[in-house]
Amino acid sequence: MSAAQAIREAAQRLSGLSDTARLDAEVLMAHALGVSRSDLLLRHMADPAPAPFAALVDRRLGHEPVAYITGAQEFFGLPLRVTPDVLIPRGDSEVLVERALAARPDALRVLDCGTGSGALLLAVLANLPGARGVGIDRSPAALEIAAANAKALGLADRAAMVRADWDQPGWAEGLGGPFDLILANPPYVEDAADLAPSVRAHAPAGALFAGAEGLDAYAVLVPQVPGLLALGGVALVEIGHQQADAVGTIARAAGLDTALHRDLGGRPRVLECTISLGKPPARA
């Protein structure tokens, strides 16, 4: 059977669980052949389908995300390694990077809270050649992935990955603050949320869930932001699409002004936070 025939059959099998069944099949075939998807489509569709392809399709039929099967995901034009130890970077999160670059194109010090794969931090540093950054995470496995991505992208000399937990006193000591930019995509899913099987069964729970209302991480992290920002600094915080009011209230109570940014689907996605006029950041 040719690669083209195998892709058609796989797409039919996957159509019941994926809105991108054909794309999924093509990406899995390219992975099985060890080529890029574009190279597959241009040069390898008539090749014999490799034996491992069937097993990859079976994994996808078990709701395993394609990015975890292939171990790779592109974000903001950067190729990243991903495993089930980290969330798969989503296109919706790219608006956070865009707003960070627009808000502080002169930033020199960047902090990424809950760095996971390192996607947010590395995307910002790749576009700010004069900046250095720190990505923190409480998961050693996630930090290994982030450090590997930084090295693969040639950013290891400007991106330090550090184990830290904002729930713990003194977690920010020694990180090199204050920071011109703070990036954060904390856990924000309600504990009882009805998630797709591909998410609930495969993504790391510690990076997803944040209490009954999905606000526990914001309640701890956001009030600490003023003490971490440099003069003129900006914090960009990703939120769930129904959390703008609640997280905005937490931010304003901490002395922050907020501006809301939406993703390409028009949904609330990022809160841009700055120190309120007349309220200088409190230092520990």
N, C-alpha and C positions, 0 to 999 in steps of 0.2 A: 504494500500500500504506500502511495506517495504521501509526502508531507501535506500536500493540499487536500487529499482525500481524508487523511486522519484529522486534519483541522476541521473540516466540514462535519465529520461525524462527532467530534468532541464538542463543537459548538451546539449541535443539536441536543446532545446529552446535558450540556450545561445550561441550556436556555431556561430551564425551570427554576434555577436558583440564582442566576446572574443576569443583570441587565446588560452586561458587557460580555456575553458568552463568546462571541467571535474573537474579540480582543483577548480575552483570557486564554483561549485556545492558541492564538498566535504567539502570545508571550511565552506560554509554556512550551510550545514547539521550538521557539528560538532558544529557550534555555536548554532544552534537551539536545539541540544541535550545537550549542556553544557559539551561537552567532547572535548579532543584534536582530531586533524585529525587522528593521528596514532591510537588512541584508537577507533575512529569510524571504521577505516578500519579493525582493529583486532577483535573488539568485538560487534559492534553495527549495522552492515549492515543489519541484519535480523530484527532489531527492527522496530516497526511501525514508519513511518515518522511523526514527530510532526507537528501539525497544523501551527505553525508560519513559517515553512520552505517556504511555498508558497509565503508569503508576502516578505520574504527576496529575493527570486528569482525575484519577480516582481520589487523590488528596483534595482536589478542588471540589469534587462532588461531596466530600465530607465537610464542606464549608470552610476549609482552610484558605485564608486569603492568598492571592497570587503572590504578593510581595513576600510573605513568609515562605512560600514554596521555593521561590527563586532566590530569596535572600537579598533582594535589591529593590530600591524604590528611588525614583527621581523626585527631587524637591527643589524648586526655584532654580532649575537647570543644573543641579548638582546630583551626581550619582551617589547614593548612600547605601551602605549595608544595613539591613534590618534583620532582626530575629524576633521570636516571641518574647524576648526580654524587653522589647521597646515597642511603643506604639508606632504604627505605620504613618509617616508624615502625610498629611492630606493637603490637597490643593487649597482648601478653604483657609488653611493656616498661612498661606503665602501673603495674604493681606497684612498680617502682622509684620512680616519682613518689609513689605513695601512701605508701610507707615513708619516703621523704625528708621528706614533709610531716608525718608522724606523729612522726618522730624529732626534728626540729628546727623546730617551727612558729615559733620565734623567730629563725630564721637571718637574718643580714644580708648575709653574703658567701657566694656560691655559685660553684663551679668545675665546669664540665662538660668532661670530657676526651674528645675525639673527638666533637664536637658534631653533625657532619653537618648535618641540616636544622635543628638547634637545638631539636628536639622536647622533650628532657628538660629542658633549661634553661628554655625558655620556659613549659613547663607548670608548673614549680616557681615561677618568678617571677610568673606570672599568679595564683597562689594565695598568694603571700607579698608583699603590696604594699609592705612595708618593705625588701625585699631587693634587692640588686644582684648581677649575676653576670657571669662571663666564660666564654665558650665557646671552646675551642681546637680547632683542627684543622690538619692539615698540608696539606690540600687547599684552595687558593684558591677553586676552584669551589664547594666545599661551603660555605665561609665566606660567599660571595656569597648563596647560598640562605638560610643561617641569618640573615644580616643583613636580607634582604628579608622573611623571616618575622617577625623582631622588629619591623620597621617597620610591617608590615601589622597586627600585633596591638597596636600602640601601646606596645611595650616597648623600643624602641630606646634610650631614655634610661637604661634600667636594665640593658641587656644588651650587652656589648661582645664582638665576635667577633674573635679574634686568631689569627694564624697561629703555631703552635708545634708542636713535635714532641718528645714525652717521651723519645725515643731520644737527643736531643741535650743535652749539658751546658748547664746554665743556662737551660733552656727556661722555667722558672717565674718567672724574675726579671722584675719589673715588672708582674706580673699582679694585685697588690694583696692577696696572701695575708697571713697564713694564713686559711683558709676554714672557715666553720661547716658547710658541706655540700660534699661532693665527689660528683659524679655521673659515672659512667663506663660506657659501653657499647662497650668496645674490640673490635677484631677477635678472634674466637675460633673460627673454623672451621678444621678441619684441612685442610692443603693438598690432600690426596687425597680429601676428602669427596665423597660422591655427592649432589650438589645437584640440585634441580629445574631444568629448563632455564630457567624464568622467573627464577631467581636467578643461576645461573652465567653466563648469556648477557647479562644486563641490569644486574645490580647492580654497583657499583664494587668491584673485587677488593681494593683497598687497605683497604676497610672490612670485608672479610670474613675474609681468610685470615691465619693467625698461626702458621705453622710446622707441623711434622709432627703435633704433638699439639694444636694450637690454643691453646697456652699462652704463646707468645713475648711477646705484648703484656702479659699479666699479670706475667710474670717481670720485666719492666722497670718497668712503671708501679706496681704494688702496693707494692713496697718503698719507693717515694718518697712514698707517701701519708702516713706519720707526720710527715714534715717539712713537709707542706702543710696539715695540720689545725690549727685553733685549739683551745684548751682546750675540751673538751666537744664537739668536732666529730665528725661522722659522715660516713663514705664509703659510698656505695651503688654496688656494682659488679655489672653484669649478667654472667651466666655461661651457658655451654651446659649443657644439662640433665644431662650426665655429668661435669661439671667441678667440682662442689662440693668434693670431697675435695682435688683437686689445687690449686685456687685457695685453698682454706682453708689448706692447708699453707704456701703462699707467704705468705699474709697473717700467719699466726701466727709464722712465722720472722722477719717484719718487725716484730714486737712489737704486733700487732693482735689484738684479740678479735673473733670473728665470730659472726654469727647468720644462719641461712639462711631465706630467704623463698621461697615457691612461687607460681607463677602460677595462673590460674584453672583450668588443666588439671591442677594438682597436681604439676607438674614443678619441680624446683629452678630458680630464676630469678635471685635476687639475693642477694649476700652483703652484709650490713650490717657495717661494720668500724669499730671504735673503738680508741683507744689503750689498750693493756693497763694495768691498774692498776699504778702504781709505775714505769711507763715513759713519762716525758714525751716529747713529740715532739722529735726531734733537728732542729735548725735548721742549714741550710747556712751 
